[in-house]
Amino acid sequence: MKNKKIALGMISVISALTLAGCASGNESTSPKGGTTQTEEKTMDHSNMDMEHSSSGEIPEGLKVAENPTYKVGSKAIIKEGHMEGMKGAEATIVGAYDTIAYAISYTPTNGGKKVTNHKWVIQEEIPEAGQNELKPGTEVTVNADHMTGMKDAKATIDFAEKTTVYMIDFTPTTGGVKVTNHKWVTENELSPAQQSNEESSSEHQNH
C-alpha cells in the first residue's frame, strides 16, 4: 500500500514538473515587456497589400533634388525595409526629390486594422499641408495609394523628416517579381552599394 502511495506521489510530482516546464517554455518564447504589441503592429503593417510597383508618376509640385547623395541610375543598399524582402536588397535609384517625409498612423478606408508609423508619405501627398511642415498630432487626409485603403484615409502625423526621398527599383531578397518605382525611401534608409564602390575603385586604378 505504501509503495502504491509513493508511486502515485511520484507520478503527481512528475506531472506537475512537466506542466511547469511547458508553461516556462511558453513564457521564454514570448517577447518580454511591451514588445508583443510592437511586433503585432509591425506584422499587421507588413502583411497589408502594398502597391509594390507604380507608374512612376510623381505628385504635382515635387522638386527634383539638385545634388542628391545617390544619383539617378546609381546603386544603393536598403538598410530599413517597409515590407518583406526589402531590407538588404540592392536598389537602383529612379528619382531623387527634396521634400518633407512623414510617418503617419491611419485607419484604411477599406475597413482594415489601424496602421501605425507608416513610412513614408510626403508633403506633396497631403492636400492640407501646403508649404508648411506639419506637426506631430496633426490630422490630415492622405492623397497617396502606397497601400490598399490608404488613399483618402484620415491620418495623424507621427513625425516629420526634412530630407531627400528616393523612388527606387529593387528585387526582394525573398525572391519574386522586381519592384519598380517604389515610393518612398529616405536618404537615411540607404547606404552605398559595396559592389559599386569596388567597381569604382577598380576603374580608378585602371585609369
Summary of the structure (lengths in Angstrom):
residues: 207
radius of gyration: 24.7
end to end distance: 95.5
largest distance: 95.5
contacts: 563
relative contact order: 0.18
helix: 29%
strand: 31%
